[in-house]
Amino acid sequence: MLNTIRHGDSDLPPLVIVHGLYGQAKNWTRIARALSDIRHVVAVDQRNHGASLWADSHGYEDMAADLAHVIEELDRPADVVGHSMGGKAAMMLSLTRPDMVRRLVSADMAPVAYDHDHQSGYIDAMKSVDLDAVSKRSDAAAQLAAHVDDPVLQGFFTQSLDLKEKRWLLNLDVLGAEMPKILGWPAPEGRFEGPALFLSGGKSDYVTPEMRGPIRDLFPRARFARIADAGHWLHAEKPEAFEATLRAFLTAEA
């Protein structure tokens, strides 16, 4: 079972938030709290991340099944928001278990395979950190700087450090081995007929106009929106705009 962090009254309609690669539920606290007046927000740690189970497989069928278990415990369908890898997991859930999903939001992710070889480099960078020499997150960030130029990414990765136990809260070996599955897309059968929002960053190239046709093949009610001046990490870069867009979509008439 996945570890979850919950916000808002449990009598409100549920909203499940699914983080991306190398993330965890607590990264979404600001968005979760902001939406807790209209939804019972359930942010999950995906498998091989945070405080959730470590497993030998990390495919989208696995992740969708994990999410299905969470929603089964809620005992009613949920709105589901997923970012990046979490977007694909949310899409897989909506295609294979459409009865469980009321509305779908995919944040800066399309149902296509990507060629992002740098992801494996990030795993190597995290593995290179001498954890015995780390007493605070800035120590790890300084070591990561030798391999990762972006200070934002350095800080993001170090959020998944357990400083007390001196270990990563990421199953780096499995994530590295399963990277082809994570970057790929298994092309499941089925369609999701419910409302779907594909929200992307205005400076990101993860969702291009050419992808809209394949998206609508699977999600015929797909709508598209972009947040100006945001990149792939749109929820962290522009949290107010991200939250306002989600609020409008979640409260609109179906």
Contacts in CASP RR format, 6 or more apart in sequence:
PFRMAT RR
TARGET T0000
AUTHOR 0000-0000-0000
METHOD contacts of the structure
MODEL  1
MLNTIRHGDSDLPPLVIVHGLYGQAKNWTRIARALSDIRHVVAVDQRNHG
ASLWADSHGYEDMAADLAHVIEELDRPADVVGHSMGGKAAMMLSLTRPDM
VRRLVSADMAPVAYDHDHQSGYIDAMKSVDLDAVSKRSDAAAQLAAHVDD
PVLQGFFTQSLDLKEKRWLLNLDVLGAEMPKILGWPAPEGRFEGPALFLS
GGKSDYVTPEMRGPIRDLFPRARFARIADAGHWLHAEKPEAFEATLRAFL
TAEA
1 52 0 8 1.000
1 53 0 8 1.000
1 66 0 8 1.000
1 69 0 8 1.000
1 70 0 8 1.000
2 44 0 8 1.000
2 45 0 8 1.000
2 46 0 8 1.000
2 47 0 8 1.000
2 52 0 8 1.000
2 53 0 8 1.000
2 66 0 8 1.000
2 67 0 8 1.000
2 69 0 8 1.000
2 70 0 8 1.000
3 25 0 8 1.000
3 44 0 8 1.000
3 45 0 8 1.000
3 50 0 8 1.000
3 51 0 8 1.000
3 52 0 8 1.000
4 25 0 8 1.000
4 42 0 8 1.000
4 43 0 8 1.000
4 44 0 8 1.000
4 45 0 8 1.000
4 70 0 8 1.000
5 25 0 8 1.000
5 26 0 8 1.000
5 29 0 8 1.000
5 32 0 8 1.000
5 42 0 8 1.000
5 43 0 8 1.000
6 40 0 8 1.000
6 41 0 8 1.000
6 42 0 8 1.000
6 43 0 8 1.000
7 29 0 8 1.000
7 32 0 8 1.000
7 33 0 8 1.000
7 35 0 8 1.000
7 36 0 8 1.000
7 40 0 8 1.000
7 41 0 8 1.000
7 43 0 8 1.000
8 36 0 8 1.000
8 37 0 8 1.000
8 39 0 8 1.000
8 40 0 8 1.000
8 41 0 8 1.000
9 36 0 8 1.000
9 40 0 8 1.000
10 40 0 8 1.000
11 40 0 8 1.000
12 36 0 8 1.000
12 38 0 8 1.000
12 39 0 8 1.000
12 40 0 8 1.000
13 38 0 8 1.000
13 39 0 8 1.000
13 40 0 8 1.000
13 76 0 8 1.000
13 78 0 8 1.000
13 79 0 8 1.000
13 102 0 8 1.000
14 39 0 8 1.000
14 40 0 8 1.000
14 41 0 8 1.000
14 42 0 8 1.000
14 71 0 8 1.000
14 74 0 8 1.000
14 76 0 8 1.000
14 77 0 8 1.000
14 78 0 8 1.000
14 79 0 8 1.000
15 35 0 8 1.000
15 39 0 8 1.000
15 40 0 8 1.000
15 41 0 8 1.000
15 42 0 8 1.000
15 78 0 8 1.000
15 79 0 8 1.000
15 80 0 8 1.000
15 81 0 8 1.000
15 250 0 8 1.000
16 42 0 8 1.000
16 43 0 8 1.000
16 44 0 8 1.000
16 67 0 8 1.000
16 70 0 8 1.000
16 71 0 8 1.000
16 78 0 8 1.000
16 79 0 8 1.000
16 80 0 8 1.000
16 81 0 8 1.000
16 90 0 8 1.000
17 25 0 8 1.000
17 28 0 8 1.000
17 31 0 8 1.000
17 32 0 8 1.000
17 41 0 8 1.000
17 42 0 8 1.000
17 43 0 8 1.000
17 44 0 8 1.000
17 81 0 8 1.000
17 82 0 8 1.000
18 44 0 8 1.000
18 46 0 8 1.000
18 63 0 8 1.000
18 67 0 8 1.000
18 80 0 8 1.000
18 81 0 8 1.000
18 82 0 8 1.000
18 83 0 8 1.000
18 86 0 8 1.000
18 87 0 8 1.000
18 89 0 8 1.000
18 90 0 8 1.000
19 25 0 8 1.000
19 27 0 8 1.000
19 28 0 8 1.000
19 43 0 8 1.000
19 44 0 8 1.000
19 45 0 8 1.000
19 46 0 8 1.000
19 49 0 8 1.000
19 82 0 8 1.000
19 83 0 8 1.000
19 86 0 8 1.000
20 46 0 8 1.000
20 82 0 8 1.000
20 83 0 8 1.000
20 84 0 8 1.000
20 85 0 8 1.000
20 86 0 8 1.000
20 87 0 8 1.000
21 84 0 8 1.000
21 85 0 8 1.000
21 119 0 8 1.000
21 175 0 8 1.000
21 182 0 8 1.000
22 49 0 8 1.000
22 122 0 8 1.000
22 156 0 8 1.000
22 157 0 8 1.000
22 160 0 8 1.000
22 170 0 8 1.000
22 175 0 8 1.000
23 46 0 8 1.000
23 49 0 8 1.000
23 50 0 8 1.000
23 156 0 8 1.000
23 159 0 8 1.000
23 160 0 8 1.000
24 45 0 8 1.000
24 49 0 8 1.000
24 50 0 8 1.000
24 51 0 8 1.000
24 159 0 8 1.000
24 160 0 8 1.000
24 169 0 8 1.000
25 43 0 8 1.000
25 44 0 8 1.000
25 45 0 8 1.000
25 50 0 8 1.000
26 43 0 8 1.000
26 159 0 8 1.000
27 156 0 8 1.000
27 159 0 8 1.000
27 236 0 8 1.000
28 43 0 8 1.000
28 235 0 8 1.000
29 43 0 8 1.000
30 239 0 8 1.000
31 235 0 8 1.000
31 239 0 8 1.000
31 242 0 8 1.000
31 243 0 8 1.000
31 246 0 8 1.000
32 41 0 8 1.000
32 43 0 8 1.000
33 41 0 8 1.000
34 239 0 8 1.000
34 243 0 8 1.000
35 41 0 8 1.000
35 243 0 8 1.000
35 246 0 8 1.000
35 247 0 8 1.000
35 250 0 8 1.000
38 247 0 8 1.000
38 250 0 8 1.000
38 251 0 8 1.000
39 79 0 8 1.000
39 250 0 8 1.000
40 74 0 8 1.000
42 70 0 8 1.000
42 74 0 8 1.000
42 78 0 8 1.000
44 52 0 8 1.000
44 66 0 8 1.000
44 67 0 8 1.000
44 70 0 8 1.000
45 51 0 8 1.000
45 52 0 8 1.000
46 52 0 8 1.000
46 63 0 8 1.000
46 66 0 8 1.000
46 85 0 8 1.000
46 86 0 8 1.000
46 89 0 8 1.000
47 53 0 8 1.000
47 54 0 8 1.000
47 55 0 8 1.000
47 58 0 8 1.000
47 62 0 8 1.000
47 63 0 8 1.000
47 66 0 8 1.000
48 54 0 8 1.000
48 55 0 8 1.000
48 58 0 8 1.000
48 170 0 8 1.000
48 171 0 8 1.000
48 174 0 8 1.000
48 175 0 8 1.000
49 160 0 8 1.000
49 169 0 8 1.000
49 170 0 8 1.000
49 171 0 8 1.000
50 160 0 8 1.000
50 169 0 8 1.000
50 170 0 8 1.000
51 169 0 8 1.000
52 66 0 8 1.000
54 171 0 8 1.000
54 174 0 8 1.000
55 62 0 8 1.000
55 171 0 8 1.000
55 174 0 8 1.000
56 174 0 8 1.000
57 174 0 8 1.000
57 178 0 8 1.000
58 171 0 8 1.000
58 174 0 8 1.000
58 175 0 8 1.000
58 178 0 8 1.000
58 181 0 8 1.000
58 182 0 8 1.000
59 178 0 8 1.000
59 181 0 8 1.000
59 182 0 8 1.000
59 186 0 8 1.000
60 88 0 8 1.000
60 89 0 8 1.000
60 92 0 8 1.000
60 181 0 8 1.000
60 185 0 8 1.000
60 186 0 8 1.000
61 92 0 8 1.000
61 96 0 8 1.000
61 186 0 8 1.000
63 85 0 8 1.000
63 86 0 8 1.000
63 88 0 8 1.000
63 89 0 8 1.000
63 92 0 8 1.000
64 89 0 8 1.000
64 92 0 8 1.000
64 93 0 8 1.000
64 96 0 8 1.000
64 97 0 8 1.000
66 89 0 8 1.000
67 80 0 8 1.000
67 89 0 8 1.000
67 90 0 8 1.000
67 93 0 8 1.000
67 100 0 8 1.000
68 93 0 8 1.000
68 97 0 8 1.000
68 100 0 8 1.000
71 77 0 8 1.000
71 78 0 8 1.000
71 100 0 8 1.000
72 100 0 8 1.000
77 99 0 8 1.000
77 100 0 8 1.000
77 101 0 8 1.000
77 102 0 8 1.000
78 100 0 8 1.000
78 101 0 8 1.000
78 102 0 8 1.000
79 101 0 8 1.000
79 102 0 8 1.000
79 103 0 8 1.000
79 104 0 8 1.000
79 105 0 8 1.000
79 250 0 8 1.000
80 90 0 8 1.000
80 93 0 8 1.000
80 94 0 8 1.000
80 101 0 8 1.000
80 103 0 8 1.000
80 104 0 8 1.000
80 105 0 8 1.000
81 90 0 8 1.000
81 105 0 8 1.000
81 107 0 8 1.000
81 246 0 8 1.000
82 89 0 8 1.000
82 90 0 8 1.000
82 105 0 8 1.000
82 106 0 8 1.000
82 107 0 8 1.000
82 109 0 8 1.000
83 107 0 8 1.000
83 108 0 8 1.000
83 109 0 8 1.000
83 235 0 8 1.000
84 107 0 8 1.000
84 108 0 8 1.000
84 109 0 8 1.000
84 206 0 8 1.000
84 232 0 8 1.000
85 109 0 8 1.000
85 182 0 8 1.000
86 109 0 8 1.000
87 106 0 8 1.000
87 107 0 8 1.000
87 109 0 8 1.000
88 106 0 8 1.000
88 109 0 8 1.000
88 111 0 8 1.000
88 185 0 8 1.000
90 101 0 8 1.000
90 104 0 8 1.000
90 105 0 8 1.000
90 106 0 8 1.000
91 104 0 8 1.000
91 106 0 8 1.000
91 109 0 8 1.000
91 111 0 8 1.000
91 192 0 8 1.000
91 218 0 8 1.000
91 219 0 8 1.000
92 186 0 8 1.000
92 188 0 8 1.000
93 100 0 8 1.000
93 101 0 8 1.000
94 100 0 8 1.000
94 101 0 8 1.000
94 104 0 8 1.000
94 192 0 8 1.000
94 194 0 8 1.000
94 196 0 8 1.000
94 219 0 8 1.000
95 188 0 8 1.000
95 189 0 8 1.000
95 190 0 8 1.000
95 191 0 8 1.000
95 192 0 8 1.000
95 218 0 8 1.000
96 188 0 8 1.000
96 190 0 8 1.000
98 191 0 8 1.000
98 192 0 8 1.000
98 193 0 8 1.000
98 194 0 8 1.000
101 192 0 8 1.000
101 194 0 8 1.000
102 194 0 8 1.000
102 195 0 8 1.000
102 254 0 8 1.000
103 194 0 8 1.000
103 195 0 8 1.000
103 196 0 8 1.000
103 197 0 8 1.000
103 249 0 8 1.000
103 250 0 8 1.000
103 254 0 8 1.000
104 192 0 8 1.000
104 194 0 8 1.000
104 195 0 8 1.000
104 196 0 8 1.000
104 197 0 8 1.000
104 219 0 8 1.000
105 196 0 8 1.000
105 197 0 8 1.000
105 199 0 8 1.000
105 246 0 8 1.000
105 249 0 8 1.000
106 196 0 8 1.000
106 197 0 8 1.000
106 198 0 8 1.000
106 199 0 8 1.000
107 199 0 8 1.000
107 200 0 8 1.000
107 234 0 8 1.000
107 235 0 8 1.000
107 242 0 8 1.000
108 199 0 8 1.000
108 200 0 8 1.000
108 201 0 8 1.000
108 204 0 8 1.000
108 206 0 8 1.000
108 207 0 8 1.000
108 231 0 8 1.000
108 232 0 8 1.000
108 234 0 8 1.000
109 206 0 8 1.000
109 207 0 8 1.000
110 198 0 8 1.000
110 206 0 8 1.000
110 207 0 8 1.000
110 208 0 8 1.000
110 211 0 8 1.000
110 214 0 8 1.000
110 215 0 8 1.000
111 185 0 8 1.000
111 187 0 8 1.000
111 214 0 8 1.000
111 215 0 8 1.000
111 218 0 8 1.000
112 184 0 8 1.000
112 185 0 8 1.000
112 211 0 8 1.000
112 214 0 8 1.000
113 183 0 8 1.000
113 184 0 8 1.000
113 185 0 8 1.000
114 183 0 8 1.000
114 184 0 8 1.000
114 206 0 8 1.000
115 183 0 8 1.000
116 183 0 8 1.000
119 179 0 8 1.000
119 182 0 8 1.000
119 183 0 8 1.000
120 176 0 8 1.000
120 179 0 8 1.000
121 147 0 8 1.000
122 148 0 8 1.000
122 153 0 8 1.000
122 157 0 8 1.000
123 172 0 8 1.000
123 175 0 8 1.000
123 176 0 8 1.000
123 179 0 8 1.000
124 147 0 8 1.000
125 144 0 8 1.000
125 146 0 8 1.000
125 147 0 8 1.000
125 148 0 8 1.000
125 157 0 8 1.000
126 144 0 8 1.000
126 157 0 8 1.000
126 168 0 8 1.000
126 170 0 8 1.000
126 172 0 8 1.000
127 172 0 8 1.000
128 143 0 8 1.000
128 146 0 8 1.000
128 147 0 8 1.000
129 140 0 8 1.000
129 143 0 8 1.000
129 144 0 8 1.000
130 143 0 8 1.000
131 140 0 8 1.000
131 161 0 8 1.000
131 166 0 8 1.000
131 167 0 8 1.000
131 168 0 8 1.000
132 166 0 8 1.000
133 139 0 8 1.000
133 143 0 8 1.000
134 140 0 8 1.000
134 143 0 8 1.000
134 161 0 8 1.000
134 163 0 8 1.000
134 166 0 8 1.000
135 163 0 8 1.000
136 163 0 8 1.000
137 155 0 8 1.000
137 158 0 8 1.000
137 159 0 8 1.000
137 161 0 8 1.000
137 163 0 8 1.000
138 158 0 8 1.000
140 157 0 8 1.000
140 158 0 8 1.000
140 161 0 8 1.000
141 151 0 8 1.000
141 154 0 8 1.000
141 155 0 8 1.000
141 157 0 8 1.000
141 158 0 8 1.000
144 153 0 8 1.000
144 154 0 8 1.000
144 155 0 8 1.000
144 157 0 8 1.000
144 158 0 8 1.000
145 151 0 8 1.000
145 154 0 8 1.000
148 154 0 8 1.000
148 157 0 8 1.000
152 233 0 8 1.000
156 233 0 8 1.000
160 168 0 8 1.000
160 169 0 8 1.000
160 170 0 8 1.000
161 167 0 8 1.000
161 168 0 8 1.000
161 169 0 8 1.000
162 168 0 8 1.000
162 169 0 8 1.000
175 182 0 8 1.000
190 218 0 8 1.000
191 217 0 8 1.000
191 218 0 8 1.000
191 219 0 8 1.000
191 220 0 8 1.000
192 218 0 8 1.000
192 219 0 8 1.000
193 220 0 8 1.000
193 221 0 8 1.000
194 219 0 8 1.000
194 221 0 8 1.000
194 254 0 8 1.000
195 221 0 8 1.000
195 223 0 8 1.000
195 249 0 8 1.000
195 252 0 8 1.000
195 254 0 8 1.000
196 219 0 8 1.000
196 221 0 8 1.000
196 222 0 8 1.000
196 223 0 8 1.000
197 222 0 8 1.000
197 223 0 8 1.000
197 224 0 8 1.000
197 225 0 8 1.000
197 245 0 8 1.000
197 249 0 8 1.000
198 207 0 8 1.000
198 215 0 8 1.000
198 219 0 8 1.000
198 222 0 8 1.000
198 223 0 8 1.000
198 224 0 8 1.000
198 225 0 8 1.000
199 224 0 8 1.000
199 225 0 8 1.000
199 226 0 8 1.000
199 227 0 8 1.000
199 234 0 8 1.000
199 242 0 8 1.000
199 245 0 8 1.000
199 246 0 8 1.000
200 206 0 8 1.000
200 207 0 8 1.000
200 224 0 8 1.000
200 225 0 8 1.000
200 226 0 8 1.000
200 227 0 8 1.000
200 234 0 8 1.000
201 226 0 8 1.000
201 227 0 8 1.000
201 228 0 8 1.000
201 230 0 8 1.000
201 231 0 8 1.000
201 232 0 8 1.000
201 234 0 8 1.000
202 226 0 8 1.000
202 227 0 8 1.000
202 228 0 8 1.000
202 229 0 8 1.000
202 230 0 8 1.000
202 231 0 8 1.000
202 234 0 8 1.000
203 229 0 8 1.000
203 230 0 8 1.000
203 231 0 8 1.000
204 230 0 8 1.000
204 231 0 8 1.000
204 232 0 8 1.000
204 234 0 8 1.000
206 232 0 8 1.000
207 215 0 8 1.000
207 224 0 8 1.000
212 222 0 8 1.000
212 224 0 8 1.000
215 222 0 8 1.000
216 222 0 8 1.000
223 249 0 8 1.000
225 245 0 8 1.000
227 234 0 8 1.000
227 238 0 8 1.000
227 241 0 8 1.000
227 242 0 8 1.000
227 245 0 8 1.000
228 241 0 8 1.000
229 237 0 8 1.000
229 238 0 8 1.000
230 237 0 8 1.000
230 238 0 8 1.000
230 241 0 8 1.000
230 242 0 8 1.000
231 237 0 8 1.000
234 242 0 8 1.000
235 242 0 8 1.000
END
